[in-house]
Each structure stands twice: as structure tokens, then as C-alpha cells.
Amino acid sequence: MSLILTFLGNNSGNCTEMAIAAAKQLSSLGSRVLLVGQDPSPTLGMILGVSLEDTPTEIAPNLSAVQLISTVLLEQSWEEVKALEAKYLRSPLLKNVYGQELGVLPGMDSALALNAIRQYDQSAKYDVIIYDGIDGMNTVRMLGIPEVLSWYIRRFRNLFLDSDLVKAISPFIQPVTSAILNVTWTADNIASEPTNEANEMLDRGKAAIGDPTRVAAYLVTEDSPEAIVRSKYLWGSAQQVNLTVGGVFLKNGNATDKISEEFAPLTVTSIPSRLDNDWQPLIDALPNLKQTPTETPKSITIDTREQKVHVFLPGFDKKDVKLTQYGPEITIEAGNQRRNIDLPPSLSGKPVKGAKFQNGYLIISF
């Protein structure tokens, strides 16, 4: 398994510089590094001084790079979809539709990129994968895909099973699916059989994103009120998808006490400007990025004795947050992110009595 690193900021050029510096640092220390670029423009290749391909290419000892091309990824993923359909249907409907005929829908780029990173991780060819996204919010939304998709699958599967339609056709499901689809499904498994494989993959993805030894992000900001506010918003959004933020890189500024207080308890590291093609000052300024972040607070703490849930949401306040409850789950909407929290048995089913903000935490009482 690889360590996956990414950088979040409001200046994509600064984040790209940090991604390259990190890749150069870790590869020079002996780690097999893959630098993954999402921006379809030639910027990453131009800064690196190489022409990037849509397949990983070694550009230096221990360092490979790849430019993600959404149309190519869609064609590859489409073949996986057709293989899955053929697994369950005797007469697949999509076998004569080819990936190159399809257009990339808005938002699909992120899902395709996440799947590509998953495949590179599973290849066991790399110790570290560094992802350089288009911008910070796109990266956060991409890493939140496993949580969002698993919620939709759970909700719509339950709605389907509880519907009058399933109750009406349940006596016919087994003989019809056996005769026509060449599989044996009943009302109990018709909504789960084809999705088990997807659910397992999503669960693995959620577990990896929530594990700081597997996935971590670093904020990249500048010494201005606007940049700091934006970075704190990205920090809170990252917490919403259970992504660990390991520290802050301050470009072209000094880590004053005031700036450090804004991001406490994270460490703020000053990063110098890059002059021409001299990367060494940036590389020397970086901390050990393979060391697991320990200073960031847990995104969620559940206290069953006090019957409270503490959710760390830096960059937000109470007016920015919407809290809803459905069955054993509570849902928190903050910014453009939604997070679903499974409650333990001792709290499951109990109504929320109140919520307040205190020291960057949303405290929910039952």
C-alpha cells in the first residue's frame, strides 16, 4: 500500500510547486514516488521540464509522473462497467457501446481520478503517490466520493426494498431472474447482490482516507487574510470527509505567532520562493512527509458516557452548519460537504437534544 499525499490551497501554482518539491524530496530519500497531475493543461510538465504521458513514465531515479486524461480514463473504466454487467446479465446491454463514444460528464473527472489513484495504489509499484489536483475544493470533493456514494447506495437500496413495487413482485423475482438473467436473486438480495463488490470497495476507500498512515493533506497558504480564511475553510472541508491535514506550508512569508494561532495545533512551516529551477531550498524547508501527522485533532470523537459527539470543524461556525438525523445516522452539512456519522448502539435512535460550537468543535448532545 502506498502513502498518498496531496496539497490544498487557493493558489494552484503554489500547490503544484509543493507537490513537485515533495516528490523530489521523497524520491531522493529512496521512496518510489508517483506524481499524479489532474490539471489537463501542460503546466505540470512545463514546470518539471518534461513531456508527461497518460501512463506513468520515469522522469528521475525513483520518480515517475503521469498526466491524467479523463477521456482515456473513461474508456478504461467503461470496460470495467461492461465486465461487471456481463457478470450478472446473460445478455448484456452495453457490450456494443464503446468508451471512446462517450463524453465526460461534469464532475466525472474527480471520480475517474480517484479510481486511477486506487489502481496505482493497488499496483504495489509505488511507496508514495502525490496527487496534484486542479484546486483544493475539487480535491476534497474527490476524496469525499466514497462516503457520498456509500450513503446513496444505502439510502436508495433501503427505499427500493421498502417500496410497494418490491413487495408486489417479490414472488416472481426468483423465477424471472433465474430464467432470464441466469442468476438466482430474491427480494432480499436483489438490491444487494450487484452492489456488494462496490460497497466493499467504497468501505476500503473510506477507511484509507480516514487513516493518516495512508492518506494525508497539507494546506498551502500565503500571508494574507483572504488566503488564511480560504485555507481554514479547506481545513474544515477536509475534516468533513475525514481527511487528515498534517500541517500548513506558508509560501513567501514568516510563520508569525498570529498565523500559528490561526492554524493551531497544526505546525506552520515557512517555504521560500523558488528561483528558476533551483528546488533545493524548497526541498530543505519541507518536514519529513513520511512521518504520520500527530498534531491534528480527530475529526470525530464520540463520548458515550456523556452522550455527546464532538465534530472538529475549523473554519466554520454554527450558521454554516446544518444538522439532520435519520435513523442511526446523523448528517452534518458544512460548506459544500456532507458527512454521515454512524452512531454507536448506546446513542442510535436517540434524538438530538442540542448542538453548540465551542473552540472549533460542533458538540452534539443526545
C-alpha positions as CSV (number, residue, x, y, z in Angstrom):
1,M,0.0,0.0,0.0
2,S,1.2,3.5,-0.8
3,L,1.2,6.7,1.2
4,I,-1.0,9.2,-0.7
5,L,-0.2,12.9,-0.2
6,T,-2.0,15.9,-1.6
7,F,-1.9,19.7,-1.1
8,L,-4.8,22.1,-0.6
9,G,-4.7,25.8,-1.3
10,N,-6.3,28.6,-3.2
11,N,-3.3,29.1,-5.5
12,S,-2.9,26.0,-7.7
13,G,0.6,27.1,-8.8
14,N,1.8,27.0,-5.1
15,C,0.3,23.6,-4.6
16,T,1.9,22.3,-7.8
17,E,5.3,23.6,-6.6
18,M,4.8,21.8,-3.2
19,A,3.8,18.6,-4.9
20,I,6.9,18.6,-7.1
21,A,9.2,19.5,-4.1
22,A,7.7,16.7,-2.0
23,A,8.1,14.3,-4.9
24,K,11.8,15.3,-5.3
25,Q,12.4,15.1,-1.6
26,L,10.9,11.6,-1.1
27,S,12.4,10.1,-4.2
28,S,15.8,11.4,-3.2
29,L,15.4,9.5,0.1
30,G,14.8,6.2,-1.7
31,S,11.0,6.1,-1.9
32,R,9.4,5.0,-5.1
33,V,7.2,8.1,-5.9
34,L,4.5,8.6,-8.5
35,L,3.5,12.2,-9.1
36,V,-0.1,12.4,-10.5
37,G,-1.3,15.5,-12.3
38,Q,-5.0,16.2,-12.7
39,D,-4.9,19.6,-14.4
40,P,-5.3,18.9,-18.2
41,S,-3.1,21.9,-19.1
42,P,0.6,21.4,-19.7
43,T,1.6,23.4,-16.6
44,L,2.9,20.4,-14.6
45,G,5.1,19.1,-17.4
46,M,6.4,22.6,-18.2
47,I,7.5,23.1,-14.6
48,L,9.1,19.7,-14.5
49,G,10.7,20.3,-17.8
50,V,9.4,17.0,-19.3
51,S,6.5,15.9,-21.6
52,L,4.1,13.9,-19.5
53,E,2.2,10.9,-20.8
54,D,-1.2,9.4,-19.8
55,T,0.7,6.4,-18.4
56,P,3.4,6.6,-15.6
57,T,6.8,7.5,-17.0
58,E,10.1,7.6,-15.0
59,I,11.5,11.1,-15.1
60,A,14.2,10.7,-12.5
61,P,15.6,7.9,-10.3
62,N,12.7,6.6,-8.1
63,L,10.4,9.3,-9.5
64,S,7.6,8.7,-12.1
65,A,4.9,11.1,-13.3
66,V,1.6,10.8,-15.1
67,Q,-0.9,13.2,-16.5
68,L,-4.5,12.1,-16.0
69,I,-6.6,12.3,-19.2
70,S,-10.3,12.0,-18.4
71,T,-11.3,10.6,-21.8
72,V,-8.7,7.9,-21.6
73,L,-9.7,7.0,-18.0
74,L,-13.3,6.9,-19.0
75,E,-12.6,4.4,-21.8
76,Q,-10.7,2.2,-19.4
77,S,-13.4,2.4,-16.7
78,W,-16.2,1.7,-19.3
79,E,-14.6,-1.7,-20.0
80,E,-14.8,-2.4,-16.2
81,V,-18.5,-1.5,-16.2
82,K,-19.3,-3.8,-19.1
83,A,-17.4,-6.6,-17.4
84,L,-19.5,-6.1,-14.3
85,E,-22.7,-6.1,-16.3
86,A,-21.7,-9.3,-18.1
87,K,-21.1,-10.9,-14.7
88,Y,-24.8,-10.5,-13.8
89,L,-26.7,-10.4,-17.1
90,R,-26.9,-13.2,-19.6
91,S,-27.5,-10.7,-22.4
92,P,-25.5,-7.5,-21.5
93,L,-27.0,-4.3,-22.9
94,L,-23.7,-2.2,-23.1
95,K,-21.4,-4.6,-24.9
96,N,-21.8,-2.7,-28.2
97,V,-21.2,0.7,-26.6
98,Y,-17.5,1.8,-26.6
99,G,-15.8,4.2,-24.2
100,Q,-14.4,6.4,-26.9
101,E,-18.1,7.2,-27.9
102,L,-18.9,8.6,-24.5
103,G,-18.5,12.2,-23.3
104,V,-17.1,13.1,-19.9
105,L,-19.9,14.5,-17.8
106,P,-19.3,17.4,-15.3
107,G,-17.9,16.0,-12.1
108,M,-16.9,12.7,-13.6
109,D,-13.2,13.8,-13.8
110,S,-12.9,13.5,-10.0
111,A,-14.4,10.0,-9.9
112,L,-12.1,8.9,-12.7
113,A,-9.1,10.4,-11.0
114,L,-9.9,8.7,-7.7
115,N,-10.3,5.4,-9.4
116,A,-6.9,5.9,-11.2
117,I,-5.2,6.6,-7.8
118,R,-6.8,3.5,-6.4
119,Q,-5.4,1.4,-9.2
120,Y,-1.9,2.9,-8.9
121,D,-2.1,2.1,-5.2
122,Q,-3.1,-1.5,-5.8
123,S,-0.3,-2.0,-8.3
124,A,2.2,-2.0,-5.4
125,K,4.8,-0.2,-7.6
126,Y,5.0,2.9,-5.5
127,D,5.7,3.8,-1.9
128,V,4.3,7.3,-2.2
129,I,1.6,8.7,-4.6
130,I,1.5,12.5,-4.7
131,Y,-1.7,13.9,-6.2
132,D,-1.7,17.4,-7.7
133,G,-5.3,18.4,-8.2
134,I,-6.9,21.2,-10.1
135,D,-7.7,23.1,-6.8
136,G,-8.3,22.4,-3.2
137,M,-12.0,22.1,-3.2
138,N,-12.0,19.7,-6.1
139,T,-9.5,17.5,-4.3
140,V,-11.6,17.5,-1.1
141,R,-14.8,16.6,-3.1
142,M,-12.9,13.8,-4.9
143,L,-11.7,12.3,-1.6
144,G,-15.3,12.5,-0.3
145,I,-16.7,10.4,-3.1
146,P,-16.6,7.1,-1.2
147,E,-18.6,8.5,1.6
148,V,-21.2,10.1,-0.6
149,L,-21.6,7.1,-2.9
150,S,-22.0,4.7,0.0
151,W,-24.7,6.9,1.5
152,Y,-26.6,6.9,-1.7
153,I,-26.3,3.2,-2.1
154,R,-27.6,2.6,1.4
155,R,-30.5,5.0,1.2
156,F,-31.8,4.0,-2.2
157,R,-31.4,0.3,-1.6
158,N,-33.5,0.6,1.6
159,L,-36.1,2.8,-0.2
160,F,-36.2,0.2,-3.0
161,L,-36.6,-2.8,-0.7
162,D,-39.4,-1.0,1.3
163,S,-41.3,0.1,-1.8
164,D,-44.7,-1.4,-2.7
165,L,-43.2,-2.4,-6.1
166,V,-40.8,-4.9,-4.5
167,K,-43.5,-6.3,-2.2
168,A,-45.7,-6.8,-5.3
169,I,-43.2,-8.5,-7.5
170,S,-41.3,-10.5,-4.8
171,P,-43.0,-13.8,-5.6
172,F,-41.8,-13.5,-9.2
173,I,-38.2,-12.3,-8.7
174,Q,-36.5,-15.6,-8.2
175,P,-38.0,-17.5,-11.2
176,V,-37.7,-14.5,-13.5
177,T,-34.1,-13.7,-12.7
178,S,-33.2,-17.4,-12.9
179,A,-34.8,-17.8,-16.3
180,I,-33.8,-14.5,-17.9
181,L,-30.6,-13.3,-16.2
182,N,-29.1,-16.7,-15.4
183,V,-28.7,-15.7,-11.7
184,T,-30.6,-16.5,-8.6
185,W,-31.9,-13.4,-6.8
186,T,-34.7,-13.0,-4.3
187,A,-36.3,-9.9,-2.8
188,D,-33.8,-10.0,0.0
189,N,-30.7,-9.9,-2.2
190,I,-31.8,-8.2,-5.5
191,A,-30.7,-4.8,-4.2
192,S,-27.5,-6.0,-2.5
193,E,-26.0,-8.7,-4.7
194,P,-24.8,-6.4,-7.5
195,T,-23.6,-3.7,-5.1
196,N,-21.7,-5.8,-2.6
197,E,-18.5,-5.5,-4.6
198,A,-18.9,-1.7,-4.9
199,N,-19.8,-1.4,-1.2
200,E,-16.6,-3.3,-0.2
201,M,-14.5,-1.0,-2.5
202,L,-16.1,2.1,-1.0
203,D,-15.6,0.9,2.5
204,R,-11.9,0.3,1.8
205,G,-11.7,3.8,0.3
206,K,-13.3,5.4,3.3
207,A,-11.0,3.5,5.7
208,A,-7.9,4.6,3.7
209,I,-8.9,8.3,3.6
210,G,-9.6,8.3,7.3
211,D,-6.2,6.7,8.1
212,P,-3.3,9.2,8.4
213,T,-0.8,6.5,7.7
214,R,-2.4,6.0,4.3
215,V,-3.7,9.5,3.2
216,A,-2.8,13.0,4.3
217,A,-3.1,16.5,3.0
218,Y,-1.2,19.7,3.7
219,L,-2.6,23.3,3.5
220,V,-0.6,25.7,1.3
221,T,-1.3,29.3,2.0
222,E,0.1,32.8,1.9
223,D,0.4,35.7,4.5
224,S,-2.9,37.5,3.7
225,P,-6.2,37.5,5.5
226,E,-8.0,36.2,2.4
227,A,-5.6,33.3,1.9
228,I,-5.8,32.3,5.6
229,V,-9.6,32.4,5.6
230,R,-9.7,30.2,2.5
231,S,-7.2,27.8,3.9
232,K,-9.2,27.4,7.1
233,Y,-12.3,26.7,5.1
234,L,-10.4,24.0,3.2
235,W,-9.2,22.6,6.5
236,G,-12.8,22.3,7.8
237,S,-13.9,20.8,4.5
238,A,-11.2,18.2,4.7
239,Q,-12.4,17.3,8.2
240,Q,-15.9,16.8,6.7
241,V,-14.5,13.9,4.5
242,N,-12.4,12.6,7.4
243,L,-9.2,13.6,5.6
244,T,-6.2,14.3,7.9
245,V,-4.5,17.6,7.4
246,G,-0.9,17.2,8.6
247,G,0.3,20.8,8.6
248,V,0.5,24.2,6.9
249,F,3.0,25.4,4.4
250,L,3.3,29.2,4.3
251,K,4.6,30.4,1.0
252,N,6.7,33.6,0.8
253,G,6.1,34.6,4.5
254,N,7.1,34.2,8.1
255,A,5.2,31.9,10.4
256,T,4.3,34.6,13.0
257,D,2.6,33.9,16.3
258,K,-0.6,35.3,14.8
259,I,-0.6,32.9,11.8
260,S,0.4,30.0,14.0
261,E,-2.6,30.7,16.3
262,E,-4.9,30.7,13.3
263,F,-4.0,27.1,12.5
264,A,-3.2,25.7,16.0
265,P,-2.5,22.9,16.8
266,L,-1.0,22.4,13.3
267,T,2.6,23.3,12.6
268,V,3.1,26.2,10.2
269,T,6.3,25.8,8.1
270,S,7.7,28.8,6.1
271,I,8.5,27.9,2.5
272,P,10.8,30.1,0.4
273,S,10.3,31.1,-3.2
274,R,11.7,29.0,-6.0
275,L,14.3,30.8,-8.1
276,D,14.4,29.5,-11.7
277,N,14.9,25.7,-11.5
278,D,16.5,25.6,-8.0
279,W,14.3,23.3,-6.0
280,Q,16.7,22.6,-3.2
281,P,15.6,25.5,-0.8
282,L,12.0,24.3,-1.0
283,I,13.1,20.6,-0.5
284,D,15.2,21.6,2.5
285,A,12.4,23.5,4.1
286,L,9.9,20.6,4.0
287,P,9.4,18.4,7.1
288,N,9.5,14.7,6.9
289,L,6.4,14.0,4.9
290,K,6.5,10.2,5.5
291,Q,6.1,10.8,9.2
292,T,2.5,10.2,10.3
293,P,0.8,13.5,11.4
294,T,0.1,13.5,15.1
295,E,-0.9,17.1,15.9
296,T,-4.2,17.3,14.1
297,P,-7.3,16.7,16.2
298,K,-9.5,13.8,15.4
299,S,-12.4,14.8,13.2
300,I,-15.0,13.0,15.3
301,T,-14.9,11.9,19.0
302,I,-17.9,10.0,20.4
303,D,-18.4,10.1,24.2
304,T,-21.0,7.5,25.1
305,R,-20.8,8.3,28.8
306,E,-21.6,11.9,28.3
307,Q,-23.8,11.1,25.3
308,K,-22.1,13.7,23.1
309,V,-20.4,13.7,19.7
310,H,-17.6,16.2,19.1
311,V,-17.0,17.1,15.5
312,F,-13.9,19.2,14.7
313,L,-14.9,21.9,12.1
314,P,-12.2,24.6,11.8
315,G,-13.2,27.5,9.5
316,F,-16.9,27.1,10.2
317,D,-19.3,28.4,12.8
318,K,-22.9,27.4,13.7
319,K,-24.6,29.4,11.0
320,D,-22.6,27.5,8.4
321,V,-23.7,24.1,9.6
322,K,-26.9,22.1,9.1
323,L,-27.6,19.1,11.2
324,T,-30.1,16.4,10.4
325,Q,-30.9,12.9,11.8
326,Y,-32.1,9.8,10.0
327,G,-32.4,6.5,11.9
328,P,-29.0,5.5,13.3
329,E,-27.1,8.2,11.4
330,I,-26.7,12.0,11.8
331,T,-25.8,14.1,8.8
332,I,-23.7,17.2,9.0
333,E,-23.6,19.7,6.1
334,A,-20.9,22.3,6.2
335,G,-19.8,24.3,3.2
336,N,-20.3,22.1,0.2
337,Q,-19.6,18.8,2.1
338,R,-22.0,16.4,3.7
339,R,-20.8,13.9,6.3
340,N,-22.8,10.9,7.7
341,I,-21.9,9.7,11.1
342,D,-23.0,6.2,12.3
343,L,-23.9,6.3,15.9
344,P,-23.0,3.5,18.4
345,P,-25.8,1.3,19.8
346,S,-26.0,3.4,23.0
347,L,-26.8,6.5,21.0
348,S,-28.6,5.0,18.0
349,G,-32.2,6.1,17.8
350,K,-31.9,8.8,20.5
351,P,-33.0,12.2,19.3
352,V,-30.5,15.1,19.2
353,K,-31.2,17.4,22.1
354,G,-28.9,20.3,21.1
355,A,-25.8,21.4,19.4
356,K,-23.3,24.2,20.0
357,F,-19.9,25.5,18.8
358,Q,-17.0,25.6,21.2
359,N,-13.3,26.0,20.3
360,G,-13.7,24.9,16.7
361,Y,-15.9,21.9,17.6
362,L,-19.5,21.2,16.9
363,I,-20.7,19.5,20.1
364,I,-23.9,17.4,19.6
365,S,-25.8,16.3,22.7
366,F,-28.3,13.4,22.9
